[in-house]
Amino acid sequence: MKTLFLAWQDPTTRAWFPVGRLTFDGTQYTFVYTQGAKQAQDKCEFNLVYSFPDLHRIYTSTELFPLFYNRVMQTSRPDYKDCIQWLNIPENEDDPMAILSRSGGRKVTDHYEVFPCPEPDENGLYKIHFFAHGLRHFPPSTIERINQLQTQEVLYLAHEFQNPYDSRALLLCTKDHHIVGYCPRYIVDDVFKLNNKNSELLTVYVERINPVPAPLQLRLLCSLTAEWRDDFRPFSSQEYQPIVADIPAEYVTT
């Protein structure tokens, strides 16, 4: 089963909340709100998604819900093949869930983002792909340095604890101490857990550099690998858990 989370950012405080979870079992799509939606309502007056008006309902469909479908580039677009290359998705694996999990599904017209729930890879390791965040906040010299990066080059994580918006922010840095973006907020908690146990086995690599005309948010694709311990569960905190109390067990993160 493939699992994606839907995150919402408050445009005023810039705080992020995981508000929903989308799963696909190969036949049926299922969407539920998570406890993060309640937190977003309480703290930032989050409004429920128009097409999902009931906080306590399990939504199912054999077709991808419009909220997510509209975030997937259609194959009829002339730049579709370029986009799949930018996302570094293998040939014939460009299904909607794969595209959403890699692209983030961001749009300039709202404040949502989509991200995947990682699963152990073929070697039993934690592995997740992500694009460097926050590049529009950095000077041109940062983009110039990104363009000089090499595939499989190692990047280093630095805790920016004085960040006024997020005291747990993690910077992506080169060996020669150039900052090349931020680690996405949605994996920061997992990174801290994994890093505290065995930092030597957590590594961030440059997966791909996409020059212009790729949009800035797709410029630097990274991959993070770490040891997947038996007692580790990704996104196991309360905010990621479904609100619906009697949701079937196969949809519950444990």
Accessible surface in RSA format (square Angstrom, percent):
REM  Atomic radii and reference values for relative SASA: ProtOr
REM  Chains: A
REM  Algorithm: Lee & Richards
REM  Probe-radius: 1.40
REM  Slices: 20
REM RES _ NUM      All-atoms   Total-Side   Main-Chain    Non-polar    All polar
REM                ABS   REL    ABS   REL    ABS   REL    ABS   REL    ABS   REL
RES MET A   1    94.67  49.0  37.18  24.6  57.49 136.9  39.43  33.5  55.24  73.2
RES LYS A   2    97.07  47.4  94.44  57.9   2.63   6.3  76.01  68.4  21.06  22.4
RES THR A   3    28.52  20.3  22.81  23.1   5.70  13.6   7.77  10.4  20.74  31.4
RES LEU A   4     4.30   2.4   4.13   3.0   0.17   0.4   4.20   3.0   0.10   0.3
RES PHE A   5     0.43   0.2   0.02   0.0   0.41   1.1   0.43   0.3   0.00   0.0
RES LEU A   6     0.62   0.3   0.21   0.1   0.41   1.0   0.21   0.1   0.41   1.1
RES ALA A   7     5.95   5.5   5.95   9.2   0.00   0.0   5.95   8.4   0.00   0.0
RES TRP A   8    26.42  10.6  26.42  12.8   0.00   0.0  12.90   6.9  13.52  21.9
RES GLN A   9    39.66  22.2  39.66  29.0   0.00   0.0   0.35   0.8  39.31  29.8
RES ASP A  10    11.89   8.3  11.89  11.8   0.00   0.0   0.00   0.0  11.89  11.9
RES PRO A  11    78.34  57.1  49.60  45.2  28.73 104.4  54.98  45.4  23.36 145.2
RES THR A  12   117.54  83.6  91.59  92.9  25.94  61.8  66.39  89.2  51.15  77.3
RES THR A  13    72.57  51.6  56.66  57.4  15.91  37.9  63.91  85.8   8.66  13.1
RES ARG A  14    92.54  38.9  82.79  42.2   9.75  23.2  27.62  37.7  64.92  39.3
RES ALA A  15    37.95  34.9  28.96  44.7   8.98  20.4  37.95  53.4   0.00   0.0
RES TRP A  16    77.41  31.1  53.91  26.1  23.50  55.2  40.25  21.5  37.15  60.3
RES PHE A  17    12.31   6.2  12.20   7.6   0.11   0.3  12.29   7.5   0.03   0.1
RES PRO A  18     9.15   6.7   9.05   8.2   0.11   0.4   9.05   7.5   0.11   0.7
RES VAL A  19     0.00   0.0   0.00   0.0   0.00   0.0   0.00   0.0   0.00   0.0
RES GLY A  20     0.00   0.0   0.00   N/A   0.00   0.0   0.00   0.0   0.00   0.0
RES ARG A  21     4.35   1.8   3.55   1.8   0.80   1.9   1.20   1.6   3.15   1.9
RES LEU A  22     0.76   0.4   0.56   0.4   0.20   0.5   0.56   0.4   0.20   0.5
RES THR A  23     6.09   4.3   5.98   6.1   0.12   0.3   4.98   6.7   1.11   1.7
RES PHE A  24    43.77  21.9  41.78  25.9   1.99   5.2  41.94  25.4   1.83   5.2
RES ASP A  25    73.02  51.2  41.20  41.0  31.82  75.2  18.27  43.0  54.75  54.6
RES GLY A  26    55.55  68.5   0.00   N/A  55.55  68.5  27.01  74.1  28.55  63.9
RES THR A  27    97.48  69.3  88.57  89.8   8.91  21.2  61.94  83.2  35.54  53.7
RES GLN A  28    61.46  34.4  59.16  43.2   2.30   5.5   6.54  13.9  54.92  41.7
RES TYR A  29    16.33   7.6  16.33   9.3   0.00   0.0   3.80   2.9  12.52  15.4
RES THR A  30     2.98   2.1   2.45   2.5   0.53   1.3   1.99   2.7   0.98   1.5
RES PHE A  31     0.00   0.0   0.00   0.0   0.00   0.0   0.00   0.0   0.00   0.0
RES VAL A  32     3.57   2.3   3.56   3.2   0.01   0.0   3.57   3.1   0.00   0.0
RES TYR A  33     0.00   0.0   0.00   0.0   0.00   0.0   0.00   0.0   0.00   0.0
RES THR A  34     0.00   0.0   0.00   0.0   0.00   0.0   0.00   0.0   0.00   0.0
RES GLN A  35    34.50  19.3  34.35  25.1   0.15   0.4   2.21   4.7  32.29  24.5
RES GLY A  36     0.00   0.0   0.00   N/A   0.00   0.0   0.00   0.0   0.00   0.0
RES ALA A  37     0.00   0.0   0.00   0.0   0.00   0.0   0.00   0.0   0.00   0.0
RES LYS A  38    75.55  36.9  75.10  46.1   0.45   1.1  36.76  33.1  38.80  41.3
RES GLN A  39    54.49  30.5  52.79  38.6   1.69   4.0  22.18  47.2  32.30  24.5
RES ALA A  40     0.00   0.0   0.00   0.0   0.00   0.0   0.00   0.0   0.00   0.0
RES GLN A  41    62.73  35.1  51.92  37.9  10.81  25.7  13.71  29.2  49.01  37.2
RES ASP A  42   124.37  87.1  87.10  86.7  37.27  88.1  29.20  68.7  95.18  94.9
RES LYS A  43   149.10  72.7 112.89  69.3  36.21  86.2  73.54  66.2  75.56  80.5
RES CYS A  44    23.01  17.4   5.39   6.0  17.62  41.4   8.13  20.6  14.88  16.0
RES GLU A  45   148.51  85.3 133.20 100.8  15.31  36.5  52.91 102.3  95.60  78.1
RES PHE A  46     7.29   3.6   1.03   0.6   6.26  16.3   1.32   0.8   5.97  17.1
RES ASN A  47   122.37  84.4 112.48 108.7   9.90  23.8  30.57  73.6  91.81  88.7
RES LEU A  48    47.52  26.5  27.99  20.0  19.53  49.1  27.99  19.7  19.53  52.6
RES VAL A  49    12.25   8.1   8.39   7.6   3.86   9.3  11.80  10.3   0.46   1.2
RES TYR A  50   211.87  98.9 192.13 109.3  19.73  51.3 151.59 113.9  60.28  74.3
RES SER A  51    51.27  43.3  30.54  40.8  20.73  47.7  35.17  74.9  16.10  22.6
RES PHE A  52     2.71   1.4   2.71   1.7   0.00   0.0   2.71   1.6   0.00   0.0
RES PRO A  53    92.08  67.1  71.33  65.0  20.76  75.4  74.40  61.4  17.69 109.9
RES ASP A  54    65.43  45.8  61.39  61.1   4.04   9.6  18.58  43.7  46.85  46.7
RES LEU A  55    21.20  11.8  18.73  13.4   2.47   6.2  18.73  13.2   2.47   6.7
RES HIS A  56   109.95  60.1  94.80  65.9  15.15  38.7  70.65  72.8  39.30  45.7
RES ARG A  57   128.72  54.0 124.21  63.3   4.51  10.7  30.98  42.3  97.73  59.2
RES ILE A  58    53.67  30.5  36.66  27.3  17.01  41.0  36.66  26.4  17.01  46.2
RES TYR A  59    12.29   5.7  12.01   6.8   0.29   0.7  12.22   9.2   0.07   0.1
RES THR A  60    73.35  52.2  48.30  49.0  25.05  59.7  17.36  23.3  55.99  84.6
RES SER A  61    35.66  30.1  25.42  33.9  10.24  23.6  19.40  41.3  16.27  22.8
RES THR A  62   100.87  71.7  81.72  82.9  19.15  45.6  56.52  75.9  44.35  67.0
RES GLU A  63   131.79  75.7 127.76  96.7   4.03   9.6  43.95  85.0  87.84  71.7
RES LEU A  64    20.85  11.6   6.03   4.3  14.82  37.3   6.03   4.2  14.82  39.9
RES PHE A  65    17.76   8.9  16.52  10.2   1.24   3.2  17.76  10.8   0.00   0.0
RES PRO A  66    84.03  61.2  82.68  75.4   1.35   4.9  84.03  69.4   0.00   0.0
RES LEU A  67    25.78  14.4  17.02  12.2   8.77  22.0  24.01  16.9   1.77   4.8
RES PHE A  68     0.56   0.3   0.56   0.3   0.00   0.0   0.56   0.3   0.00   0.0
RES TYR A  69   108.54  50.7 108.54  61.8   0.01   0.0  76.89  57.8  31.66  39.0
RES ASN A  70    92.12  63.5  69.16  66.8  22.96  55.3  14.93  35.9  77.19  74.6
RES ARG A  71    21.40   9.0   4.03   2.1  17.38  41.4   6.04   8.3  15.36   9.3
RES VAL A  72    14.98   9.9   8.65   7.8   6.32  15.2   9.46   8.2   5.52  15.0
RES MET A  73    40.15  20.8  27.30  18.1  12.85  30.6  34.16  29.0   5.99   7.9
RES GLN A  74    63.78  35.7  61.44  44.9   2.34   5.6  40.19  85.5  23.59  17.9
RES THR A  75   104.07  74.0  84.44  85.6  19.63  46.8  53.10  71.3  50.96  77.0
RES SER A  76   102.90  87.0  68.68  91.7  34.22  78.8  57.46 122.4  45.44  63.7
RES ARG A  77   114.82  48.2 108.28  55.2   6.54  15.6  36.31  49.6  78.51  47.6
RES PRO A  78   135.64  98.9  95.52  87.1  40.12 145.9 107.94  89.1  27.70 172.1
RES ASP A  79    44.12  30.9  42.65  42.4   1.47   3.5  22.80  53.6  21.32  21.3
RES TYR A  80    19.82   9.3  19.64  11.2   0.18   0.5  17.91  13.5   1.91   2.4
RES LYS A  81   169.16  82.5 166.09 101.9   3.07   7.3 109.98  99.0  59.19  63.0
RES ASP A  82    66.04  46.3  65.49  65.2   0.55   1.3   5.41  12.7  60.63  60.5
RES CYS A  83    11.07   8.4  11.07  12.3   0.00   0.0   0.00   0.0  11.07  11.9
RES ILE A  84    20.10  11.4  20.05  14.9   0.05   0.1  20.05  14.4   0.05   0.1
RES GLN A  85   108.64  60.8 102.98  75.3   5.66  13.5  27.14  57.8  81.50  61.8
RES TRP A  86    33.95  13.6  33.95  16.4   0.00   0.0  19.16  10.2  14.80  24.0
RES LEU A  87     0.00   0.0   0.00   0.0   0.00   0.0   0.00   0.0   0.00   0.0
RES ASN A  88    54.58  37.6  43.80  42.3  10.78  26.0   4.00   9.6  50.59  48.9
RES ILE A  89    15.05   8.6   4.45   3.3  10.60  25.6   4.83   3.5  10.22  27.7
RES PRO A  90    71.68  52.2  59.37  54.1  12.32  44.8  71.54  59.1   0.15   0.9
RES GLU A  91   151.89  87.2 125.93  95.3  25.96  61.8  50.92  98.5 100.98  82.4
RES ASN A  92   136.45  94.1  99.82  96.5  36.62  88.2  31.03  74.7 105.42 101.9
RES GLU A  93    97.48  56.0  92.33  69.9   5.15  12.3  33.82  65.4  63.67  52.0
RES ASP A  94    47.26  33.1  36.13  36.0  11.13  26.3   2.92   6.9  44.34  44.2
RES ASP A  95    50.84  35.6  43.33  43.1   7.50  17.7  37.97  89.4  12.86  12.8
RES PRO A  96    52.20  38.0  52.20  47.6   0.00   0.0  52.20  43.1   0.00   0.0
RES MET A  97     3.23   1.7   2.26   1.5   0.97   2.3   2.57   2.2   0.66   0.9
RES ALA A  98    22.83  21.0  16.71  25.8   6.12  13.9  21.81  30.7   1.03   2.7
RES ILE A  99     5.84   3.3   5.84   4.4   0.00   0.0   5.84   4.2   0.00   0.0
RES LEU A 100     0.00   0.0   0.00   0.0   0.00   0.0   0.00   0.0   0.00   0.0
RES SER A 101    26.08  22.0  20.95  28.0   5.14  11.8   6.53  13.9  19.55  27.4
RES ARG A 102    40.58  17.0  34.60  17.6   5.99  14.3   1.08   1.5  39.50  23.9
RES SER A 103    20.96  17.7  15.53  20.7   5.43  12.5  15.39  32.8   5.56   7.8
RES GLY A 104     6.32   7.8   0.00   N/A   6.32   7.8   6.21  17.0   0.11   0.3
RES GLY A 105     4.91   6.1   0.00   N/A   4.91   6.1   4.77  13.1   0.14   0.3
RES ARG A 106    79.88  33.5  54.98  28.0  24.90  59.3  31.88  43.6  48.00  29.1
RES LYS A 107    83.03  40.5  65.79  40.4  17.23  41.0  40.58  36.5  42.45  45.2
RES VAL A 108   156.99 103.3 118.79 107.5  38.20  92.0 127.00 110.3  30.00  81.4
RES THR A 109   110.28  78.4  73.86  74.9  36.43  86.8  76.11 102.2  34.17  51.7
RES ASP A 110    41.69  29.2  28.48  28.3  13.22  31.2  22.06  51.9  19.63  19.6
RES HIS A 111    82.11  44.9  74.41  51.7   7.70  19.7  51.39  53.0  30.73  35.8
RES TYR A 112    28.40  13.3  25.24  14.4   3.16   8.2  15.98  12.0  12.43  15.3
RES GLU A 113     6.27   3.6   6.27   4.7   0.00   0.0   0.46   0.9   5.82   4.7
RES VAL A 114     1.10   0.7   0.01   0.0   1.09   2.6   0.01   0.0   1.09   3.0
RES PHE A 115     1.35   0.7   1.17   0.7   0.17   0.5   1.35   0.8   0.00   0.0
RES PRO A 116    22.42  16.3  22.42  20.4   0.00   0.0  22.42  18.5   0.00   0.0
RES CYS A 117    24.51  18.5  15.64  17.4   8.87  20.8   0.73   1.9  23.77  25.6
RES PRO A 118    10.31   7.5   0.00   0.0  10.31  37.5   7.67   6.3   2.64  16.4
RES GLU A 119   104.74  60.1  93.31  70.6  11.44  27.2  36.84  71.3  67.90  55.4
RES PRO A 120    72.20  52.6  52.60  47.9  19.60  71.2  52.60  43.4  19.60 121.8
RES ASP A 121    35.96  25.2  17.88  17.8  18.08  42.7  21.96  51.7  14.00  14.0
RES GLU A 122   160.83  92.3 114.89  86.9  45.94 109.4  69.31 134.1  91.52  74.7
RES ASN A 123   109.35  75.4  78.36  75.7  30.99  74.6  21.91  52.7  87.44  84.5
RES GLY A 124    36.89  45.5   0.00   N/A  36.89  45.5  25.98  71.3  10.91  24.4
RES LEU A 125    65.75  36.6  65.75  47.0   0.00   0.0  65.75  46.2   0.00   0.0
RES TYR A 126     0.01   0.0   0.01   0.0   0.00   0.0   0.01   0.0   0.00   0.0
RES LYS A 127    79.21  38.6  67.28  41.3  11.93  28.4  16.80  15.1  62.41  66.5
RES ILE A 128     5.60   3.2   2.33   1.7   3.27   7.9   5.60   4.0   0.00   0.0
RES HIS A 129    37.39  20.4  32.76  22.8   4.63  11.8  20.37  21.0  17.02  19.8
RES PHE A 130     2.40   1.2   0.02   0.0   2.38   6.2   2.40   1.5   0.00   0.0
RES PHE A 131     6.59   3.3   3.08   1.9   3.50   9.1   3.08   1.9   3.50  10.0
RES ALA A 132     2.14   2.0   0.00   0.0   2.14   4.9   0.00   0.0   2.14   5.7
RES HIS A 133    29.80  16.3  28.47  19.8   1.33   3.4  13.20  13.6  16.60  19.3
RES GLY A 134    23.86  29.4   0.00   N/A  23.86  29.4  13.55  37.2  10.31  23.1
RES LEU A 135     7.06   3.9   2.47   1.8   4.59  11.5   2.47   1.7   4.59  12.4
RES ARG A 136   191.25  80.3 158.90  81.0  32.35  77.0  60.12  82.2 131.13  79.5
RES HIS A 137    97.85  53.5  62.20  43.2  35.65  91.2  44.58  45.9  53.27  62.0
RES PHE A 138    39.86  19.9  23.91  14.8  15.95  41.5  25.12  15.2  14.74  42.2
RES PRO A 139    74.41  54.2  66.81  60.9   7.61  27.7  73.81  60.9   0.61   3.8
RES PRO A 140   103.95  75.8  98.46  89.8   5.49  20.0 103.03  85.1   0.91   5.7
RES SER A 141    69.02  58.3  60.97  81.4   8.04  18.5  44.91  95.6  24.11  33.8
RES THR A 142    11.45   8.1   8.11   8.2   3.34   8.0   3.34   4.5   8.11  12.3
RES ILE A 143    30.95  17.6  30.95  23.1   0.00   0.0  30.95  22.3   0.00   0.0
RES GLU A 144   106.46  61.1 102.89  77.8   3.57   8.5  36.42  70.5  70.04  57.2
RES ARG A 145    36.16  15.2  34.65  17.7   1.51   3.6  12.30  16.8  23.86  14.5
RES ILE A 146     0.00   0.0   0.00   0.0   0.00   0.0   0.00   0.0   0.00   0.0
RES ASN A 147    80.27  55.4  54.25  52.4  26.02  62.6  22.83  54.9  57.44  55.5
RES GLN A 148   113.55  63.5  97.77  71.5  15.78  37.6  38.61  82.2  74.94  56.8
RES LEU A 149     8.44   4.7   0.00   0.0   8.44  21.2   0.00   0.0   8.44  22.7
RES GLN A 150   121.12  67.7 118.75  86.8   2.36   5.6  47.33 100.7  73.79  56.0
RES THR A 151    88.80  63.2  67.78  68.7  21.03  50.1  41.49  55.7  47.31  71.5
RES GLN A 152   104.85  58.6  93.90  68.6  10.94  26.1  49.80 106.0  55.05  41.8
RES GLU A 153    46.65  26.8  37.38  28.3   9.27  22.1  31.40  60.7  15.25  12.5
RES VAL A 154    53.58  35.3  49.17  44.5   4.41  10.6  49.17  42.7   4.41  12.0
RES LEU A 155     3.92   2.2   0.00   0.0   3.92   9.9   0.00   0.0   3.92  10.6
RES TYR A 156   102.15  47.7  99.36  56.5   2.79   7.3  79.55  59.8  22.59  27.9
RES LEU A 157    47.92  26.7  15.14  10.8  32.78  82.4  15.41  10.8  32.52  87.5
RES ALA A 158    40.91  37.6  35.25  54.4   5.66  12.9  40.91  57.6   0.00   0.0
RES HIS A 159    82.26  45.0  61.00  42.4  21.26  54.4  44.77  46.1  37.49  43.6
RES GLU A 160    51.95  29.8  46.09  34.9   5.86  13.9  19.54  37.8  32.41  26.5
RES PHE A 161   134.53  67.3 122.62  75.9  11.91  31.0 122.62  74.3  11.91  34.1
RES GLN A 162   149.93  83.8 124.72  91.1  25.21  60.0  39.84  84.8 110.09  83.5
RES ASN A 163    23.98  16.5  15.68  15.2   8.30  20.0   1.89   4.5  22.09  21.4
RES PRO A 164   124.24  90.5  80.69  73.6  43.55 158.3  92.45  76.3  31.79 197.6
RES TYR A 165   132.37  61.8 101.04  57.5  31.33  81.5  61.04  45.9  71.34  87.9
RES ASP A 166    38.21  26.8  32.09  31.9   6.12  14.5  23.69  55.8  14.52  14.5
RES SER A 167    68.92  58.2  61.82  82.5   7.10  16.4  32.82  69.9  36.09  50.6
RES ARG A 168    88.11  37.0  88.11  44.9   0.00   0.0  35.85  49.0  52.26  31.7
RES ALA A 169     8.59   7.9   5.90   9.1   2.68   6.1   8.59  12.1   0.00   0.0
RES LEU A 170     8.38   4.7   7.97   5.7   0.42   1.0   7.97   5.6   0.42   1.1
RES LEU A 171    17.30   9.6  17.30  12.4   0.00   0.0  17.30  12.1   0.00   0.0
RES LEU A 172     0.00   0.0   0.00   0.0   0.00   0.0   0.00   0.0   0.00   0.0
RES CYS A 173    17.72  13.4  17.72  19.8   0.00   0.0   7.73  19.6   9.99  10.8
RES THR A 174     2.83   2.0   0.06   0.1   2.77   6.6   0.06   0.1   2.77   4.2
RES LYS A 175   162.56  79.3 149.91  92.0  12.65  30.1  95.26  85.7  67.30  71.7
RES ASP A 176    76.52  53.6  58.73  58.5  17.79  42.1  42.82 100.8  33.71  33.6
RES HIS A 177   163.84  89.5 138.66  96.4  25.18  64.4  94.12  97.0  69.72  81.1
RES HIS A 178    86.92  47.5  84.01  58.4   2.91   7.5  46.53  47.9  40.40  47.0
RES ILE A 179    66.48  37.8  58.93  43.9   7.55  18.2  58.93  42.4   7.55  20.5
RES VAL A 180     0.00   0.0   0.00   0.0   0.00   0.0   0.00   0.0   0.00   0.0
RES GLY A 181     0.00   0.0   0.00   N/A   0.00   0.0   0.00   0.0   0.00   0.0
RES TYR A 182    46.05  21.5  46.05  26.2   0.00   0.0  29.39  22.1  16.66  20.5
RES CYS A 183     5.74   4.3   0.00   0.0   5.74  13.5   0.00   0.0   5.74   6.2
RES PRO A 184     0.18   0.1   0.00   0.0   0.18   0.7   0.18   0.2   0.00   0.0
RES ARG A 185    79.71  33.5  74.79  38.1   4.91  11.7  29.10  39.8  50.61  30.7
RES TYR A 186    28.67  13.4  20.72  11.8   7.96  20.7  16.29  12.2  12.38  15.3
RES ILE A 187     0.03   0.0   0.03   0.0   0.00   0.0   0.03   0.0   0.00   0.0
RES VAL A 188     0.89   0.6   0.89   0.8   0.00   0.0   0.89   0.8   0.00   0.0
RES ASP A 189    35.87  25.1  35.07  34.9   0.81   1.9  16.98  40.0  18.89  18.8
RES ASP A 190     1.92   1.3   1.56   1.6   0.36   0.8   0.01   0.0   1.91   1.9
RES VAL A 191     3.31   2.2   3.31   3.0   0.00   0.0   3.31   2.9   0.00   0.0
RES PHE A 192    40.10  20.1  39.85  24.7   0.25   0.7  40.10  24.3   0.00   0.0
RES LYS A 193    82.22  40.1  76.82  47.1   5.40  12.8  66.23  59.6  15.99  17.0
RES LEU A 194     4.99   2.8   1.07   0.8   3.92   9.9   1.13   0.8   3.86  10.4
RES ASN A 195    58.81  40.6  54.04  52.2   4.76  11.5   1.03   2.5  57.78  55.8
RES ASN A 196   121.86  84.0  86.26  83.4  35.59  85.7  27.88  67.1  93.97  90.8
RES LYS A 197   129.93  63.4  98.70  60.6  31.23  74.4  47.29  42.6  82.64  88.0
RES ASN A 198    56.80  39.2  49.35  47.7   7.44  17.9  12.30  29.6  44.50  43.0
RES SER A 199    64.05  54.1  51.03  68.1  13.02  30.0  20.45  43.6  43.60  61.1
RES GLU A 200   157.94  90.7 127.28  96.3  30.66  73.0  50.72  98.1 107.23  87.5
RES LEU A 201    88.92  49.5  77.82  55.7  11.10  27.9  80.82  56.8   8.10  21.8
RES LEU A 202    21.56  12.0   7.01   5.0  14.55  36.6   7.01   4.9  14.55  39.1
RES THR A 203    31.44  22.4  28.26  28.7   3.17   7.6  12.39  16.6  19.05  28.8
RES VAL A 204     2.17   1.4   1.20   1.1   0.97   2.3   1.20   1.0   0.97   2.6
RES TYR A 205    66.44  31.0  66.44  37.8   0.00   0.0  28.71  21.6  37.73  46.5
RES VAL A 206     0.00   0.0   0.00   0.0   0.00   0.0   0.00   0.0   0.00   0.0
RES GLU A 207    32.94  18.9  25.71  19.4   7.23  17.2   0.47   0.9  32.46  26.5
RES ARG A 208    72.79  30.6  71.96  36.7   0.83   2.0   9.77  13.4  63.01  38.2
RES ILE A 209    36.35  20.7  20.82  15.5  15.53  37.4  20.82  15.0  15.53  42.1
RES ASN A 210     0.00   0.0   0.00   0.0   0.00   0.0   0.00   0.0   0.00   0.0
RES PRO A 211    86.34  62.9  84.45  77.0   1.90   6.9  85.60  70.7   0.74   4.6
RES VAL A 212   118.86  78.2  98.95  89.6  19.91  48.0  98.95  86.0  19.91  54.0
RES PRO A 213   108.92  79.4  90.36  82.4  18.56  67.5  92.77  76.6  16.16 100.4
RES ALA A 214     3.20   2.9   0.00   0.0   3.20   7.3   0.00   0.0   3.20   8.5
RES PRO A 215    49.80  36.3  39.04  35.6  10.76  39.1  49.80  41.1   0.00   0.0
RES LEU A 216    58.31  32.5  52.66  37.7   5.65  14.2  52.66  37.0   5.65  15.2
RES GLN A 217    79.89  44.7  74.10  54.2   5.79  13.8  23.80  50.7  56.09  42.5
RES LEU A 218    15.32   8.5  15.32  11.0   0.00   0.0  15.32  10.8   0.00   0.0
RES ARG A 219    13.68   5.7  13.68   7.0   0.00   0.0   0.00   0.0  13.68   8.3
RES LEU A 220     0.64   0.4   0.00   0.0   0.64   1.6   0.00   0.0   0.64   1.7
RES LEU A 221     0.00   0.0   0.00   0.0   0.00   0.0   0.00   0.0   0.00   0.0
RES CYS A 222     0.00   0.0   0.00   0.0   0.00   0.0   0.00   0.0   0.00   0.0
RES SER A 223     3.21   2.7   3.21   4.3   0.00   0.0   0.00   0.0   3.21   4.5
RES LEU A 224     0.00   0.0   0.00   0.0   0.00   0.0   0.00   0.0   0.00   0.0
RES THR A 225    23.85  17.0  23.85  24.2   0.00   0.0  13.83  18.6  10.02  15.2
RES ALA A 226     3.38   3.1   2.54   3.9   0.85   1.9   3.27   4.6   0.12   0.3
RES GLU A 227    68.84  39.5  65.98  49.9   2.86   6.8  16.93  32.7  51.92  42.4
RES TRP A 228    43.72  17.5  26.78  13.0  16.95  39.8  19.00  10.1  24.73  40.1
RES ARG A 229    47.72  20.0  42.52  21.7   5.20  12.4  34.98  47.8  12.74   7.7
RES ASP A 230   137.72  96.5 118.55 118.0  19.16  45.3  43.05 101.3  94.67  94.4
RES ASP A 231   104.58  73.3  70.71  70.4  33.87  80.1  48.31 113.7  56.27  56.1
RES PHE A 232     4.58   2.3   2.60   1.6   1.98   5.2   4.58   2.8   0.00   0.0
RES ARG A 233   110.07  46.2 105.05  53.6   5.01  11.9  33.45  45.7  76.62  46.4
RES PRO A 234     9.91   7.2   9.91   9.0   0.00   0.0   9.91   8.2   0.00   0.0
RES PHE A 235     5.34   2.7   2.41   1.5   2.92   7.6   5.34   3.2   0.00   0.0
RES SER A 236    47.28  39.9  27.88  37.2  19.40  44.7  14.21  30.3  33.06  46.3
RES SER A 237    44.08  37.2  34.13  45.5   9.95  22.9  42.25  90.0   1.83   2.6
RES GLN A 238   112.54  62.9 104.35  76.3   8.18  19.5  49.20 104.7  63.34  48.0
RES GLU A 239    36.49  20.9  35.37  26.8   1.12   2.7   6.47  12.5  30.02  24.5
RES TYR A 240    12.00   5.6  12.00   6.8   0.00   0.0   2.48   1.9   9.52  11.7
RES GLN A 241    28.36  15.9  28.36  20.7   0.00   0.0  24.45  52.0   3.91   3.0
RES PRO A 242    16.16  11.8   6.34   5.8   9.82  35.7   6.34   5.2   9.82  61.0
RES ILE A 243    15.23   8.7   2.16   1.6  13.08  31.5   2.16   1.6  13.08  35.5
RES VAL A 244    14.51   9.5   9.99   9.0   4.52  10.9  12.36  10.7   2.15   5.8
RES ALA A 245   108.84 100.1  66.30 102.3  42.54  96.8  76.17 107.3  32.67  86.5
RES ASP A 246   118.68  83.1  94.06  93.6  24.63  58.2  47.28 111.3  71.40  71.2
RES ILE A 247    14.60   8.3   3.47   2.6  11.12  26.8   3.47   2.5  11.12  30.2
RES PRO A 248    55.42  40.4  44.61  40.7  10.82  39.3  55.42  45.8   0.00   0.0
RES ALA A 249    88.04  80.9  67.57 104.3  20.46  46.5  71.98 101.4  16.06  42.5
RES GLU A 250   113.27  65.0  82.39  62.3  30.88  73.5  47.71  92.3  65.56  53.5
RES TYR A 251    26.22  12.2  21.36  12.2   4.86  12.6  12.69   9.5  13.53  16.7
RES VAL A 252    55.77  36.7  40.25  36.4  15.52  37.4  41.33  35.9  14.44  39.2
RES THR A 253    29.15  20.7  15.27  15.5  13.89  33.1  14.71  19.8  14.45  21.8
RES THR A 254   111.59  79.4  86.66  87.9  24.93  59.4  80.50 108.1  31.09  47.0
END  Absolute sums over single chains surface
CHAIN  1 A    13278.8      10822.1       2456.7       6937.1       6341.7
END  Absolute sums over all chains
TOTAL         13278.8      10822.1       2456.7       6937.1       6341.7
